């Protein structure tokens, strides 16, 4: 299905956004339409009638701007004033905005122009209100009411018109409630109150949109890392082309300070590369010929020639940015609950307002005017805006903060889950360890022959253990011999002839045809007890020495596990296919508290499910062989420096090649959950106080709207604090 995407300006609240999405879905070809309040993005089928979509949006005070129709991010640039410049990959690139629509919205348009115009309107209305309130009696009743009316019209006109339309459609949202309250206040002659309500409501709506816009801007700034163009070399000629025109196998030139356009391999030159956009790591990484580089990383010095291995749309950066943007659109259980709650909350408050207006005058002989006024105030308390806003800004801020750190979270639901995790299950190889064997212990009985023989036999082997041995030998200055012959003998390891003597390399089980001296036997048992893999070197009669090889533990693992325990993670568990000794050795070295060894992939799944029945589990693996276990945990975390399988299978990806950023990710997630809980308490608490004030008849219109406004401001500011990067 061909899809088109549009940027939508002037979305005033999540509730209105949801209602607009429902209306668009009723159109022909509209069934799959999605409109996201968090990203301000509309995705529709290409066959849909756009004029009908615009009509729905315009009716609710929003407007459409073109966005490049593709599955991938269309980068935007900002000039020094914060204006957007959209890049069009196709067509003439003309701007399809509709000038006639600019004024036809509620005043909640927080795009640059709307955002600047609204404060001026509010200041003018406030001045008129102040003059009339202070000198109204001196100016005369007609002049005073006239000024109030102008102030109401300026700050409340668009809300009033929208509310009136909704009233005829029997659609009760915030605009409808405000319209009823305004009509009611004017009907009973409460001019001052009506004006104050219109001004405060306008201010509230402006602040509400400003908060979400700030969170969106922060996300858009993150998306700026996408490169825009590349210098391609073809037949010796350099040409600058847009990023979308790059093809696999193209050779590009990347000068100092430029962005590498897409994932590729260095063909010429060497440099240090800043990969912060992908991994969140600020330290540059040295790169030489033959090494791979990420698109979006910055060449610090020197000139590189890079062969493009992936079209930009398939590159790690493009997929990360796409997933980060998609992540904002998923609804968390909390958000879904709030949305369900608000659909019942508003009608319930309308019923309460009617009861407040009717019961005291009818049954208690109270004044109709006073309780009609109280009922109007209760109506305003029916606005669920602050409550609905308690979650999305915090979620977008949390996803953005983590993305800046190179932690990719695929949705708000996973962010919320991360904040609840109390059990962490780790795969061993490639997660707590580097996944590369290294020589940990060397025991020699014939030093002169041991290293040269080992070097001669192992240098041509591609086996990981041979590579570890050669790395160890490279540190010593050893004279290399060429073997006369070399062959692999099943059950006996490798047999080689060097200078007329027969030598063997293998484990202790392959050396069965002569007696191993007791001292060597003790050393073998000692190394095995340490959980090391043995490689012995022997001639026909004697053992020359042995290497004890282990998977190297990541230097940061112990510190990370300690930090996780201090954070209050209840259980740290290692799940590994290795035998018990090796597993226990690694667990003791890094501080993991529980170990399950000798597990097949299906055993890991069973173990994860058992842990999940006892708490909230996050499984951490390298994303390739741990896919089943990652999928069966409540939260799958992959580390893997952007490997495709890691990005595909996990709910959360640590784009670095280590666990160092995991505690910070958990800290941010917990903070998001804390902020959302606090926001809900504030939003509901202030409304409950306002409703309780109706019992003694103390609730006023301005206090009702102030309670909603206070909640909105607190909720917005608290949510935006998540974006602040604290210095640690």
C-alpha positions as CSV (number, residue, x, y, z in Angstrom):
1,X,0.0,0.0,0.0
2,X,1.4,3.4,-1.1
3,X,1.5,5.8,1.8
4,X,1.9,9.6,2.2
5,X,3.0,11.4,5.3
6,X,2.2,14.9,6.4
7,X,3.4,17.1,9.3
8,X,0.3,18.4,11.2
9,X,0.6,21.8,12.9
10,X,-1.8,22.9,15.6
11,X,-2.7,19.7,17.3
12,X,-4.1,20.9,20.6
13,X,-4.5,17.8,22.7
14,X,-4.3,14.0,22.5
15,X,-8.0,13.6,22.8
16,X,-8.8,15.9,19.8
17,X,-6.0,14.1,17.9
18,X,-7.6,10.8,18.5
19,X,-11.1,12.1,17.5
20,X,-9.6,13.5,14.2
21,X,-7.9,10.2,13.5
22,X,-11.2,8.4,14.0
23,X,-12.9,10.8,11.6
24,X,-10.2,10.4,8.9
25,X,-10.5,6.6,9.2
26,X,-14.2,6.9,8.2
27,X,-13.2,8.4,4.8
28,X,-12.8,6.2,1.8
29,X,-9.3,4.6,1.8
30,X,-8.9,6.0,5.4
31,X,-9.1,2.8,7.4
32,X,-5.3,2.6,7.9
33,X,-4.8,6.3,8.6
34,X,-2.7,7.1,11.7
35,X,-2.4,10.6,13.3
36,X,0.2,10.9,16.1
37,X,0.0,13.7,18.7
38,X,3.5,12.9,19.9
39,X,5.2,13.2,16.5
40,X,2.6,15.6,14.9
41,X,2.6,13.2,11.9
42,X,-0.3,11.9,9.7
43,X,0.2,8.8,7.6
44,X,-2.6,8.1,5.0
45,X,-3.2,5.9,2.0
46,X,-2.1,7.7,-1.2
47,X,-5.6,7.2,-2.7
48,X,-7.4,9.2,0.1
49,X,-9.1,12.5,-0.8
50,X,-6.7,15.0,0.7
51,X,-9.3,17.9,0.5
52,X,-11.6,15.9,2.8
53,X,-8.7,15.2,5.2
54,X,-7.9,18.9,5.3
55,X,-11.5,19.7,6.0
56,X,-11.5,17.5,9.1
57,X,-8.2,18.9,10.3
58,X,-9.2,22.6,9.6
59,X,-12.5,22.1,11.5
60,X,-10.4,21.2,14.6
61,X,-7.9,24.1,14.1
62,X,-5.0,22.0,12.6
63,X,-3.3,22.2,9.2
64,X,-1.3,20.0,7.0
65,X,2.2,20.5,5.7
66,X,3.9,18.1,3.2
67,X,6.4,15.5,4.4
68,X,8.4,13.3,2.1
69,X,6.2,10.2,1.5
70,X,8.5,7.4,2.5
71,X,9.0,4.9,5.2
72,X,12.1,6.7,6.3
73,X,12.9,9.9,8.1
74,X,12.9,13.0,5.9
75,X,15.5,15.3,7.6
76,X,14.5,18.8,8.4
77,X,16.8,21.8,9.0
78,X,16.2,24.8,11.2
79,X,17.5,28.2,10.4
80,X,18.6,30.5,13.2
81,X,15.0,31.5,14.0
82,X,13.8,27.9,14.4
83,X,11.9,27.8,11.1
84,X,11.6,24.5,9.4
85,X,12.9,23.8,5.9
86,X,11.5,20.6,4.4
87,X,13.7,18.7,1.9
88,X,11.8,17.2,-1.0
89,X,13.4,14.2,-2.6
90,X,10.9,14.2,-5.4
91,X,8.9,16.6,-7.5
92,X,9.4,20.3,-7.7
93,X,9.8,20.8,-4.0
94,X,7.2,23.6,-3.9
95,X,5.6,24.4,-0.6
96,X,2.0,23.2,-0.6
97,X,0.8,25.1,2.4
98,X,-2.6,26.8,2.1
99,X,-2.4,30.4,3.0
100,X,-6.1,30.6,3.6
101,X,-5.8,28.1,6.4
102,X,-3.3,29.9,8.5
103,X,-5.9,31.8,10.5
104,X,-8.6,29.1,10.5
105,X,-7.5,27.4,13.7
106,X,-8.1,27.6,17.4
107,X,-5.0,29.5,18.3
108,X,-3.4,26.3,19.6
109,X,-1.2,26.3,16.5
110,X,2.3,26.1,18.0
111,X,4.2,26.3,14.7
112,X,6.3,29.4,14.6
113,X,3.7,31.9,13.3
114,X,0.9,30.7,15.5
115,X,3.1,30.5,18.5
116,X,4.1,34.1,18.1
117,X,0.7,35.5,17.4
118,X,-1.1,33.9,20.3
119,X,0.9,35.6,23.1
120,X,0.2,39.0,21.5
121,X,-3.6,38.2,21.4
122,X,-3.4,37.1,25.1
123,X,-1.5,40.2,26.2
124,X,-4.0,42.5,24.4
125,X,-6.9,40.7,26.0
126,X,-5.3,40.9,29.4
127,X,-4.7,44.6,29.1
128,X,-8.4,45.2,28.0
129,X,-9.5,43.0,31.0
130,X,-7.3,45.0,33.4
131,X,-8.4,48.4,32.2
132,X,-12.1,47.4,32.4
133,X,-11.7,45.7,35.8
134,X,-10.0,48.8,37.4
135,X,-11.7,51.7,35.6
136,X,-14.9,50.0,34.4
137,X,-17.2,51.9,36.8
138,X,-15.7,55.2,35.9
139,X,-16.0,54.5,32.1
140,X,-19.6,53.4,32.4
141,X,-21.3,50.0,32.1
142,X,-21.6,49.9,28.3
143,X,-17.9,50.7,27.6
144,X,-16.8,48.2,30.3
145,X,-18.9,45.4,28.8
146,X,-17.7,46.3,25.4
147,X,-14.1,46.0,26.4
148,X,-14.8,42.6,28.1
149,X,-16.5,41.5,24.9
150,X,-13.5,42.5,22.7
151,X,-11.2,40.6,25.1
152,X,-13.4,37.5,25.0
153,X,-13.7,37.6,21.2
154,X,-9.9,38.0,20.8
155,X,-8.8,35.1,23.1
156,X,-11.9,32.9,23.0
157,X,-13.3,33.3,19.4
158,X,-11.8,30.2,17.9
159,X,-12.6,28.1,20.9
160,X,-16.1,29.4,20.9
161,X,-16.7,28.7,17.2
162,X,-15.2,25.2,17.5
163,X,-17.3,24.5,20.6
164,X,-20.5,25.7,18.9
165,X,-19.8,23.3,16.0
166,X,-19.2,20.5,18.4
167,X,-22.3,21.3,20.4
168,X,-24.5,20.9,17.2
169,X,-22.7,17.5,16.6
170,X,-23.3,16.6,20.3
171,X,-19.5,16.1,20.6
172,X,-18.4,17.0,24.1
173,X,-14.7,17.9,24.4
174,X,-12.9,20.7,26.1
175,X,-14.0,23.3,23.5
176,X,-17.6,22.4,24.0
177,X,-17.3,22.6,27.8
178,X,-15.6,26.0,27.5
179,X,-18.2,27.3,25.1
180,X,-21.1,26.3,27.4
181,X,-19.2,27.9,30.3
182,X,-18.7,31.2,28.3
183,X,-22.3,31.4,27.2
184,X,-23.5,30.6,30.7
185,X,-21.3,33.2,32.4
186,X,-22.4,35.9,29.9
187,X,-26.0,34.9,30.3
188,X,-25.9,35.6,34.0
189,X,-23.9,38.8,33.6
190,X,-20.6,37.5,34.9
191,X,-18.6,39.5,32.3
192,X,-15.4,39.7,34.3
193,X,-15.4,35.9,35.0
194,X,-16.2,35.1,31.4
195,X,-13.3,37.2,30.2
196,X,-10.9,35.8,32.7
197,X,-11.9,32.2,31.7
198,X,-11.4,33.0,28.0
199,X,-7.9,34.5,28.7
200,X,-6.8,31.7,31.1
201,X,-8.0,29.0,28.7
202,X,-6.1,30.6,25.8
203,X,-3.0,30.7,28.0
204,X,-3.5,27.2,29.1
205,X,-3.8,25.8,25.6
206,X,-0.7,27.8,24.4
207,X,1.4,26.4,27.3
208,X,0.1,22.9,26.7
209,X,1.1,22.9,23.1
210,X,4.4,24.6,23.9
211,X,5.4,21.7,26.1
212,X,4.7,19.1,23.5
213,X,6.4,21.2,20.8
214,X,9.5,21.4,23.0
215,X,9.6,17.6,23.3
216,X,9.0,17.3,19.6
217,X,11.8,19.8,18.8
218,X,14.2,17.9,21.0
219,X,13.3,14.7,19.0
220,X,13.7,16.6,15.7
221,X,17.1,17.8,16.8
222,X,18.1,14.2,17.3
223,X,16.9,13.4,13.8
224,X,19.2,16.1,12.4
225,X,22.2,13.7,12.5
226,X,21.0,12.2,9.2
227,X,23.5,13.2,6.4
228,X,22.0,15.1,3.5
229,X,24.4,14.6,0.6
230,X,27.5,12.6,-0.4
231,X,30.5,13.2,-2.7
232,X,30.5,10.3,-5.1
233,X,33.6,9.3,-7.1
234,X,32.8,7.7,-10.5
235,X,35.4,7.3,-13.3
236,X,37.7,9.7,-11.4
237,X,35.0,12.5,-11.3
238,X,33.7,13.8,-8.1
239,X,30.0,14.8,-7.9
240,X,27.8,15.8,-5.0
241,X,24.5,13.8,-4.9
242,X,21.6,13.7,-2.6
243,X,21.7,10.8,0.0
244,X,18.7,9.1,-1.6
245,X,20.7,8.6,-4.9
246,X,23.5,6.6,-3.3
247,X,23.8,3.0,-4.4
248,X,25.5,0.0,-3.0
249,X,29.2,-0.3,-4.2
250,X,29.4,3.5,-4.9
251,X,32.7,5.0,-3.7
252,X,32.4,8.2,-1.7
253,X,34.9,10.7,-0.6
254,X,34.6,11.8,3.1
255,X,36.7,14.8,4.0
256,X,37.6,15.9,7.5
257,X,34.6,17.1,9.5
258,X,32.1,15.6,7.0
259,X,29.5,12.9,7.8
260,X,29.9,9.4,6.4
261,X,26.8,9.1,4.2
262,X,25.9,5.4,4.8
263,X,27.2,2.2,6.2
264,X,30.3,1.1,4.3
265,X,33.9,-0.1,4.3
266,X,37.1,2.1,4.2
267,X,38.9,1.5,0.9
268,X,41.6,4.3,1.4
269,X,42.9,6.4,4.3
270,X,42.7,6.1,8.0
271,X,41.1,8.4,10.6
272,X,39.4,8.7,13.9
273,X,35.6,8.6,13.6
274,X,33.0,10.1,15.9
275,X,30.2,7.5,16.2
276,X,28.2,9.4,18.9
277,X,25.1,9.6,16.6
278,X,24.8,5.9,16.6
279,X,26.4,4.6,19.8
280,X,26.1,7.7,22.1
281,X,29.9,7.3,22.8
282,X,31.7,10.6,22.7
283,X,35.2,9.1,22.3
284,X,36.4,8.8,18.7
285,X,37.2,5.4,17.3
286,X,40.2,4.8,15.1
287,X,39.4,3.3,11.7
288,X,41.8,1.8,9.1
289,X,41.4,0.3,5.6
290,X,39.1,-2.7,5.5
291,X,37.2,-1.6,8.6
292,X,33.5,-0.9,8.6
293,X,31.9,2.5,9.4
294,X,28.4,3.7,10.2
295,X,26.4,6.2,8.2
296,X,26.0,9.4,10.2
297,X,29.3,9.1,12.0
298,X,31.7,12.0,11.5
299,X,35.2,11.8,10.0
300,X,37.5,13.7,12.4
301,X,40.6,14.1,10.4
302,X,42.2,13.0,7.1
303,X,40.4,12.0,3.9
304,X,38.6,8.6,3.6
305,X,37.4,6.8,0.5
306,X,34.5,4.6,1.6
307,X,32.7,1.9,-0.4
308,X,28.9,2.0,0.4
309,X,27.6,-1.3,1.6
310,X,24.0,-0.3,2.2
311,X,21.7,2.2,0.6
312,X,21.0,5.0,3.2
313,X,17.4,3.7,3.7
314,X,18.8,0.4,5.0
315,X,21.7,1.8,7.0
316,X,21.9,1.4,10.8
317,X,21.3,5.2,11.3
318,X,18.2,5.4,9.1
319,X,16.7,2.4,10.8
320,X,17.5,3.7,14.3
321,X,16.0,7.1,13.5
322,X,12.9,5.4,11.9
323,X,12.5,3.2,15.0
324,X,13.0,6.1,17.4
325,X,10.3,8.1,15.6
326,X,7.9,5.1,15.5
327,X,8.6,4.5,19.2
328,X,6.8,7.7,20.1
329,X,3.6,6.5,18.5
330,X,3.1,3.4,20.6
331,X,0.7,3.7,23.5
332,X,1.7,2.6,27.0
333,X,-0.7,0.7,29.2
334,X,-0.9,3.9,31.4
335,X,-1.7,6.1,28.4
336,X,-4.4,3.6,27.2
337,X,-5.9,3.6,30.7
338,X,-5.9,7.5,30.9
339,X,-7.5,7.7,27.5
340,X,-10.2,5.2,28.5
341,X,-10.7,7.0,31.8
342,X,-11.0,10.4,30.2
343,X,-13.8,9.2,27.8
344,X,-15.9,8.4,30.9
345,X,-14.6,11.3,33.0
346,X,-15.9,14.2,30.9
347,X,-19.5,12.9,30.5
348,X,-19.5,12.1,34.3
349,X,-18.5,15.7,35.1
350,X,-21.2,17.1,32.8
351,X,-23.8,15.0,34.7
352,X,-22.4,16.3,38.0
353,X,-22.5,19.9,36.7
354,X,-26.2,19.5,35.8
355,X,-26.9,18.1,39.3
356,X,-25.0,21.0,40.9
357,X,-27.2,23.4,38.9
358,X,-30.5,21.7,39.7
359,X,-30.4,19.9,43.0
360,X,-29.7,22.8,45.5
361,X,-32.3,25.2,44.0
362,X,-34.9,22.5,43.5
363,X,-34.6,20.6,46.7
364,X,-32.8,22.9,49.1
365,X,-34.3,26.3,48.1
366,X,-30.9,27.7,47.2
367,X,-30.4,30.5,44.7
368,X,-30.7,29.5,41.0
369,X,-28.1,32.1,39.9
370,X,-25.4,31.0,42.4
371,X,-25.7,27.3,41.7
372,X,-26.0,27.8,38.0
373,X,-22.6,29.6,38.3
374,X,-21.2,26.7,40.4
375,X,-22.4,24.3,37.7
376,X,-20.6,26.2,35.0
377,X,-17.4,26.1,37.1
378,X,-17.8,22.3,37.5
379,X,-18.1,22.0,33.7
380,X,-14.6,23.5,33.3
381,X,-13.2,20.9,35.8
382,X,-14.5,18.3,33.3
383,X,-11.5,19.1,31.0
384,X,-9.2,16.1,31.0
385,X,-6.3,17.9,29.2
386,X,-3.8,17.9,32.0
387,X,-4.5,14.3,32.8
388,X,-4.1,13.2,29.1
389,X,-0.9,15.2,28.9
390,X,0.6,13.5,32.0
391,X,2.1,10.7,29.9
392,X,3.1,11.6,26.3
393,X,5.6,14.5,26.9
394,X,7.4,12.3,29.6
395,X,7.5,9.3,27.2
396,X,8.9,11.3,24.3
397,X,11.4,13.0,26.6
398,X,12.5,9.6,27.9
399,X,12.9,8.0,24.5
400,X,14.8,11.1,23.3
401,X,17.2,11.1,26.3
402,X,18.0,7.5,25.8
403,X,18.4,7.8,22.1
404,X,21.0,10.6,22.7
405,X,22.9,8.1,24.8
406,X,22.9,5.5,22.0
407,X,20.1,3.5,23.7
408,X,17.3,2.6,21.3
409,X,13.9,2.0,22.9
410,X,11.3,0.8,20.4
411,X,8.3,2.2,22.2
412,X,6.8,3.9,25.3
413,X,5.5,0.5,26.5
414,X,9.1,-0.8,26.6
415,X,10.3,2.3,28.4
416,X,7.6,1.9,31.0
417,X,8.6,-1.8,31.4
418,X,12.3,-1.0,31.8
419,X,11.4,1.3,34.7
420,X,9.7,-1.7,36.4
421,X,12.4,-4.3,35.8
422,X,13.7,-6.1,39.0
423,X,15.4,-9.1,37.5
424,X,18.2,-9.0,34.8
425,X,19.1,-12.2,33.0
426,X,22.5,-12.0,31.1
427,X,23.8,-14.2,28.4
428,X,27.5,-14.8,29.1
429,X,29.3,-14.9,25.8
430,X,29.5,-11.5,24.1
431,X,27.5,-9.8,26.8
432,X,29.4,-10.1,30.1
433,X,32.5,-11.3,28.2
434,X,33.9,-10.1,24.9
435,X,33.1,-13.3,23.1
436,X,36.7,-13.6,22.0
437,X,39.1,-16.2,23.5
438,X,42.3,-14.9,25.1
439,X,45.2,-16.7,26.7
440,X,44.8,-16.2,30.5
441,X,47.5,-18.6,31.8
442,X,50.7,-20.1,30.2
443,X,52.7,-22.9,31.8
444,X,56.0,-23.9,30.1
445,X,58.3,-26.9,30.8
446,X,60.6,-26.3,27.8
447,X,60.6,-22.5,27.1
448,X,63.1,-22.7,24.2
449,X,60.9,-24.9,22.1
450,X,57.4,-24.2,23.4
451,X,56.7,-20.8,21.8
452,X,58.4,-21.4,18.4
453,X,56.6,-24.7,18.0
454,X,53.2,-23.2,19.0
455,X,53.8,-20.3,16.6
456,X,54.8,-22.5,13.7
457,X,51.7,-24.7,14.0
458,X,49.1,-22.1,14.8
459,X,50.0,-19.2,12.5
460,X,48.1,-20.5,9.5
461,X,45.0,-21.6,11.4
462,X,41.8,-19.6,11.5
463,X,40.5,-21.3,14.6
464,X,39.6,-18.8,17.3
465,X,41.8,-20.6,19.9
466,X,44.8,-20.4,17.4
467,X,44.1,-16.7,17.0
468,X,44.2,-16.2,20.8
469,X,47.5,-18.1,21.0
470,X,49.0,-16.0,18.1
471,X,48.0,-12.8,19.8
472,X,49.8,-14.0,23.0
473,X,52.9,-15.0,21.0
474,X,52.9,-11.7,19.1
475,X,53.7,-10.0,22.5
476,X,56.9,-12.0,22.8
477,X,59.7,-11.7,20.2
478,X,59.6,-15.3,18.8
479,X,61.5,-16.6,15.8
480,X,59.0,-18.3,13.4
481,X,59.6,-21.7,11.9
482,X,57.9,-23.2,8.8
483,X,56.6,-26.7,9.5
484,X,57.7,-29.4,7.1
485,X,54.2,-30.9,7.1
486,X,51.0,-30.3,9.1
487,X,47.8,-32.2,9.3
488,X,44.7,-32.4,11.5
489,X,44.2,-35.9,13.0
490,X,40.7,-36.7,14.4
491,X,40.9,-37.3,18.2
492,X,44.6,-36.1,18.3
493,X,44.4,-32.4,17.4
494,X,47.1,-31.2,15.0
495,X,50.2,-33.1,14.1
496,X,53.2,-31.3,12.5
497,X,56.8,-32.1,11.5
498,X,59.2,-29.3,12.3
499,X,63.0,-29.8,11.6
500,X,62.5,-33.5,11.5
501,X,60.7,-33.8,14.9
502,X,57.0,-34.7,15.3
503,X,54.9,-32.3,17.4
504,X,51.3,-32.3,18.5
505,X,48.8,-29.7,19.6
506,X,45.6,-30.6,21.3
507,X,43.7,-31.0,24.6
508,X,44.7,-33.4,27.3
509,X,42.4,-36.2,26.0
510,X,44.4,-36.2,22.7
511,X,47.7,-37.1,24.5
512,X,46.9,-40.6,25.5
513,X,49.9,-42.5,24.1
514,X,52.4,-41.5,26.8
515,X,52.3,-40.9,30.6
516,X,51.7,-37.3,31.6
517,X,54.1,-36.5,34.5
518,X,52.4,-35.8,37.8
519,X,53.4,-32.1,37.9
520,X,51.8,-31.6,34.4
521,X,48.8,-33.5,35.6
522,X,48.4,-31.2,38.6
523,X,48.8,-28.1,36.4
524,X,46.1,-29.5,34.0
525,X,43.7,-30.1,36.9
526,X,44.5,-26.6,38.3
527,X,43.7,-24.9,34.9
528,X,40.6,-27.0,34.4
529,X,39.4,-26.1,37.9
530,X,39.8,-22.4,36.9
531,X,37.4,-23.1,34.1
532,X,40.0,-22.6,31.4
533,X,40.1,-24.4,28.0
534,X,43.4,-26.2,27.6
535,X,45.7,-26.3,24.5
536,X,48.8,-28.5,25.1
537,X,52.0,-28.6,23.0
538,X,54.0,-31.9,23.1
539,X,56.7,-33.7,21.1
540,X,56.8,-37.6,20.9
541,X,57.8,-38.0,24.6
542,X,57.2,-34.8,26.6
543,X,54.8,-32.0,27.2
544,X,56.5,-28.7,26.3
545,X,53.8,-26.6,28.0
546,X,50.2,-25.5,27.9
547,X,47.9,-22.5,27.3
548,X,44.9,-21.9,29.5
549,X,42.3,-20.0,27.4
550,X,39.2,-18.2,28.5
551,X,36.6,-15.8,27.1
552,X,37.9,-12.4,28.1
553,X,35.6,-10.6,30.6
554,X,34.5,-7.1,29.6
555,X,36.4,-4.6,31.7
556,X,33.2,-2.7,32.6
557,X,31.0,-5.7,33.5
558,X,31.8,-5.9,37.2
559,X,31.2,-2.1,37.7
560,X,27.9,-2.3,35.8
561,X,26.6,-5.3,37.8
562,X,27.6,-3.5,41.1
563,X,25.8,-0.3,39.9
564,X,22.7,-2.3,39.0
565,X,22.6,-3.9,42.5
566,X,22.9,-0.4,44.0
567,X,20.0,0.7,41.8
568,X,17.9,-1.9,43.6
569,X,17.8,-4.7,40.9
570,X,16.7,-7.6,43.0
571,X,18.2,-10.5,41.0
572,X,21.1,-10.7,38.5
573,X,21.2,-14.1,36.7
574,X,23.6,-15.6,34.2
575,X,22.2,-18.0,31.5
576,X,24.9,-19.8,29.5
577,X,25.6,-22.9,27.5
578,X,29.1,-23.1,29.0
579,X,30.0,-25.7,31.7
580,X,29.6,-24.9,35.3
581,X,33.2,-24.1,36.2
582,X,33.6,-21.5,33.4
583,X,30.2,-19.9,34.2
584,X,30.9,-19.7,38.0
585,X,34.3,-18.2,37.4
586,X,32.8,-15.4,35.2
587,X,29.9,-14.9,37.6
588,X,32.2,-14.5,40.6
589,X,34.4,-12.1,38.7
590,X,31.6,-9.8,37.7
591,X,29.3,-10.2,40.7
592,X,26.3,-11.9,39.1
593,X,24.4,-13.6,42.0
594,X,22.7,-16.6,40.2
595,X,24.1,-18.9,37.5
596,X,22.4,-21.4,35.2
597,X,25.0,-23.2,33.1
598,X,25.0,-25.9,30.3
599,X,21.8,-24.5,28.8
600,X,20.6,-25.1,25.3
601,X,18.7,-22.2,23.6
602,X,15.3,-23.8,24.5
603,X,16.5,-24.2,28.1
604,X,17.2,-20.5,28.3
605,X,13.7,-19.8,27.1
606,X,12.3,-22.0,29.9
607,X,14.5,-20.4,32.5
608,X,13.5,-16.9,31.4
609,X,9.8,-17.9,31.7
610,X,10.4,-19.2,35.2
611,X,12.1,-16.0,36.2
612,X,9.3,-14.0,34.6
613,X,6.7,-15.7,36.8
614,X,8.7,-14.4,39.9
615,X,9.3,-10.8,38.8
616,X,9.7,-8.4,35.8
617,X,12.6,-9.8,33.7
618,X,14.8,-8.1,31.2
619,X,17.0,-10.6,29.2
620,X,20.2,-9.2,27.8
621,X,22.0,-10.9,25.0
622,X,24.0,-10.1,21.8
623,X,20.9,-10.5,19.7
624,X,22.1,-13.2,17.3
625,X,21.8,-16.6,19.2
626,X,19.7,-15.2,22.0
627,X,16.6,-14.3,19.9
628,X,14.2,-16.9,21.5
629,X,15.2,-15.9,25.0
630,X,15.0,-12.2,24.2
631,X,11.6,-12.6,22.8
632,X,10.2,-14.6,25.8
633,X,11.3,-12.0,28.4
634,X,9.1,-9.1,29.4
635,X,11.8,-7.0,27.9
636,X,14.5,-8.1,25.4
637,X,17.7,-6.0,25.5
638,X,20.3,-6.6,22.8
639,X,23.8,-5.2,22.6
640,X,25.5,-5.2,19.3
641,X,26.7,-2.0,17.9
642,X,23.9,-1.8,15.4
643,X,23.9,-5.4,14.1
644,X,20.7,-6.0,12.1
645,X,19.5,-8.9,14.1
646,X,19.9,-7.0,17.4
647,X,17.8,-4.1,16.1
648,X,15.2,-6.5,14.7
649,X,14.7,-8.8,17.7
650,X,15.0,-6.7,20.8
651,X,12.7,-4.2,22.5
652,X,15.7,-2.2,23.5
653,X,19.2,-2.0,21.9
654,X,22.4,-0.8,23.5
655,X,24.1,0.6,20.4
656,X,27.5,0.5,22.1
657,X,29.4,-2.8,22.3
658,X,29.2,-2.9,26.1
659,X,26.8,-2.7,29.0
660,X,28.1,0.6,30.4
661,X,24.9,2.7,29.5
662,X,22.4,0.1,30.9
663,X,22.2,1.6,34.5
664,X,21.6,5.1,33.1
665,X,18.8,3.7,30.8
666,X,17.1,2.1,33.8
667,X,17.5,5.3,35.8
668,X,15.8,7.4,33.0
669,X,13.0,4.8,32.6
670,X,12.3,4.9,36.4
671,X,12.3,8.7,36.3
672,X,9.8,8.7,33.5
673,X,7.5,6.3,35.4
674,X,7.9,8.5,38.6
675,X,7.1,11.7,36.7
676,X,4.0,10.1,35.0
677,X,2.7,8.9,38.5
678,X,3.3,12.4,39.9
679,X,1.6,14.0,36.9
680,X,-1.5,11.9,37.4
681,X,-1.6,12.7,41.1
682,X,-1.3,16.5,40.4
683,X,-3.8,16.4,37.5
684,X,-6.5,14.5,39.4
685,X,-5.7,16.0,42.8
686,X,-6.3,19.6,41.7
687,X,-9.5,18.6,40.0
688,X,-10.8,16.7,43.1
689,X,-10.0,19.8,45.2
690,X,-11.9,22.0,42.7
691,X,-14.9,19.6,42.8
692,X,-14.9,19.5,46.7
693,X,-15.1,23.3,46.7
694,X,-18.6,23.0,45.2
695,X,-19.9,21.5,48.4
696,X,-19.7,24.7,50.4
697,X,-20.4,26.6,47.1
698,X,-16.9,28.2,46.9
699,X,-15.8,27.1,43.4
700,X,-15.4,30.0,41.0
701,X,-14.9,29.9,37.2
702,X,-11.4,31.3,37.4
703,X,-10.3,28.8,40.1
704,X,-11.7,25.9,38.1
705,X,-9.7,26.9,35.0
706,X,-6.7,27.8,37.2
707,X,-6.8,24.3,38.7
708,X,-6.6,22.8,35.2
709,X,-4.0,25.3,34.1
710,X,-1.9,24.7,37.2
711,X,-2.0,21.0,36.6
712,X,-1.1,21.5,32.9
713,X,2.0,23.7,33.7
714,X,3.2,21.3,36.5
715,X,2.7,18.2,34.3
716,X,4.5,19.8,31.3
717,X,7.5,21.2,33.3
718,X,8.0,18.0,35.2
719,X,8.0,16.0,32.0
720,X,10.5,18.3,30.3
721,X,13.0,17.9,33.2
722,X,13.6,14.4,31.9
723,X,15.4,16.0,28.9
724,X,18.0,17.6,31.2
725,X,21.2,15.7,31.0
726,X,22.7,15.8,34.5
727,X,26.5,15.8,34.8
728,X,27.6,12.6,36.5
